[in-house]
Amino acid sequence: MGKINGRQMVKAALFHGLFPLYYRWCARKPVKNNSLFLEIRYPGLTEDLRLLYEACGKRTGERAEVFCLEAGRDQGLPYIRRCLGAIRRLAVARRVFVDESSNMLSALPVRKETAVVQCWHACGAFKRFGHGLPGGLEEAYYGPYSLVTVSSEEVVDIYRESMRQPAGVVRALGVSRTDRFFDPAFLAAARGRVEKAVPAVRGKRVVLYAPTFRGNVARAQMPEVLDIRFLQKTLPEDCVILYRGHPAVKERVAIPEEAKDFFFDVTDTLLTDDCLCRADACVTDYSSLVFEFALLGKPMVFYVYDLETYDDERGFYYPFRDFAPGPVCKTSEEASEALREALSRKDGTPAAVSAFRKRFMGACDGHATERILMAVEAELEA
């Protein structure tokens, strides 16, 4: 048996000792008829949970509470104090909503009067995660959940296996935040926000270029970026590119001076959903935003220069070339050609995108938020 180091001892004392004991102590108080939105990583309420947060307040007549754990920001005593603050609230909450896994939450003996709802931050499923990663993952912190909401029946079993959930917990009720893509007012406002932030897009065709990170999220690395100058020379003159990097990547893309009126890095200035609404086409790689973009019925191009390496290291639930609803490219030349063809289309939604949407986003119809809240109440009354 290997030696147990000090870090492991502290972790065991917290997650198998202090946290569950403190929860039981706090749970002596009666549960409140309230809703708690637990943000695991970020310092404020994210767009993933916002529609549910607003709807909960209207449905219950009480203001829903947000607590930010900010996992990964700083460790030691400040993080432990935040965990204890979260536990005090969790122990008396009627409804708890999260959109990521949490080692702290998974350590708690949640009382039966509380419904914990996992509204996973990504739609669909194609990159392996949790217990579905190559070689398995012993510590994947999923649970204890009353309900896990997903975007279609297609992915229910994938989430069940990757999160190791019992039958009936993972349900295709839709993903709350996708409701906004069925709201004409939101779509118009989103396009307006993009044009206000980047006036150069007015009257232009827009390509959203949104790759995901490489490595793990704690040490996220920027991927290889398409050749900006080549794209500027080869794409139509009325075309501009909005680049939205993954928020976990600290590095920013280097934009050639001569391409400053063609290529715009909006990572720090615009939300992904707003960019999706204004884009005429999208270039991505392994990002889950393909699922949301499919709801808008527009063409996609996949720049996956490292496909074999990524597949070996991370793995997919589906063969990538069969899964991708658009051209799969390995060079800037191939991506540019695919984009030119996509931008020249006049026949509406590509058939591959329509089939992809039906398969992976079938439960996302603009009414997911309502269905989720009704399901939560049914769980609590059962």
Protein Blocks (a to p, Z undefined) as FASTA:
>chain_A
ZZddfklmmmmmmmmmmmmmmmmmmmmpccddddddddfkbcbdcfklmmmmmmmmmmno
pacddddfkgokagcjllmmmmmmmmmmmmmcfbdcdfbdcfklmmpccdfkbccddddf
bgcjfbaghjlbghiafbacedjdfbdcdfbfklmmmmmmmnopaehkaccebjfklmmm
mmmklmmmmmmmmmmmmmmlgopacdddddddehjfklcccdddddfklmmmmmcfkbcc
dddddfklmbdcdddfklmmmbccfklmccfklmmmmpmbdcdfkbcklmmmmmnopacd
dddfklmmmmmmnopabdfklmpgcdcdfbfklmmmmmmmmmmpcgbjafklmmmmmmmm
mmpgoimmmmmmmmmmmmmmZZ
